Amino acid sequence: MDKASDNRKKATILVIEDDRSLREGLVLNLGLQGYKVLSAVDGEAGMRMAFDVRPDLIILDIMMPVWSGLDILEELRKRREDTPVLILSAKGRTSDKVEGLRLGADDYMTKPFDLPELVARIEVLLRHRDADKAALPDIVLKDITISRTTRTVKVGKKNIAMSAREFDLLWLLASTPGQVFTRETILEKVWGWHYEGTARTVDNFVVSLRKKLAKGKFPARHIQTLPCVGYKFEA
């Protein structure tokens, strides 16, 4: 199996496009290429899915109601989300392309487009993503190893199964041992701007996280509670 085929087999692509015909065509044709393809009908739904699903690549239209593609792109980069973004837009002026690229897009194609060229550009972006991921160091503290590349957690030699949210929460806390995170900050960084839950959500996830780590004999005391403030990770 060549590298491109391997990328297609593993990658999840999120298509954010309000044109139904184009959206469904992309889902069908990219699916036939071997990708797992999800779609959102507008910018608001797309933003939620971008944070909930954590896709490997986003194909993004610009002109959409409520949240434009540029609004989404700006919010993603402000949150330091490094998911590759390919803008697919009818706006083809040089100034439009420059604005999109400056806001953090990784590539820009104009409509109408050729499917083989789109697929080729997707493969290039995914290759770059894989190279960047390979350079991410694991977090190794005491007996715990946390890999951002594979999104896995080990305590000693035991793999600890976690949900995407639990992993993101653990990574946030463990990446800067000793730093205190308020519940509000955790909600923003892990759940995203759109989430309407309460600080109690964070508490419940911390309880679940401690229980799962305890199965691997990793003491709960490493995730410390600061009453009325938040949480921190102490190695």
Secondary structure, 3 states (H helix, E strand, C coil): CCHHHHHHHHCEEEEECCCHHHHHHHHHHHHHCCCEEEEECCHHHHHHHHHHHCCCEEEECCCCCCCCHHHHHHHHHHCCCCCCEEEEECCCCHHHHHHHHHCCCCEEEECCCCHHHHHHHHHHHHHHHHHHHHCCCCEEECCEEEECCCCEEEECCEECCCCHHHHHHHHHHHCCCCCCEEHHHHHHHHHCCCCCCCHHHHHHHHHHHHHHHHCCCCCHHHEEEECCCEEEECC
